[in-house]
Amino acid sequence: MSLLLETIRCENRRFHNLELHSSRMNQARKTLFNATREIDLSRVLELPDNVGNDRHKCRVTYDLDIRTVEFERYTLKPMRSLALVEVSGLDYRFKYADRTRLLKLAEKRGNADGILMARDGHITDTSYANVAFYDGSGWFTPSTFLLAGTKRRQLLDLGIIAECSIRVADMLSFEKLTLINALIDLGEVEVETSSIIL
C-alpha cells in the first residue's frame, strides 16, 4: 500500500491547522493500519533553522508511523482556466503520496491551466485542491468532494463557506470558484466559471 501524505502550511515560522491534520492522519492510520496510538503533529514536528517567514510546504509521509518530513518554499500558481474531467470510479478518501492517477487525469487539461473533476454529474475537486463557488453573496463547496481537505473543514467550521450539492449543470449560475487547500486560502486562486472548459 502506498504511503499517505499530509501537506501542512508553515508561514511566519509556525504550522497551520495542525489539529485537523493530526485528526485526518490518525483517522487514516486507524482505518487502513488498525493503529491504536495517535500521533500529535504539534508534538513531533520541528521547524528547521533554514525555514523562514515565507510560506512553506511541510510534506509528511506516513503509514503506521511517520516516514519522512520535508520542507520546501511554496509559491502560488496562477490559474485562469480549468477543463472539466469526468472521474467515475476514482476513490480518493485518503491522501496517498502516490498521485499517479491524479496526475494522469491532470494530463487531460488540454490548453487549460488545470482540471475540475466531476463524478456522476456532480462537481468534486481539482487535482490538488477542494473548491468553493461564489454566487454573488456567499461561498459554497461541493458535498460530493473526493478528499476531505483540512482547509475546507476549517472554513466550514468557521461558517465562512457552506456545503451543498453542485451539479455540472449548476456551475454557470455561480460567478467564480476558488481553490482551497492547506496552502491556498479562500480567494487567493480564483477562476471565473466562464473559463471552465466543458
Summary of the structure (lengths in Angstrom):
residues: 198
radius of gyration: 16.9
end to end distance: 34.4
largest distance: 49.5
contacts: 590
relative contact order: 0.17
helix: 24%
strand: 34%
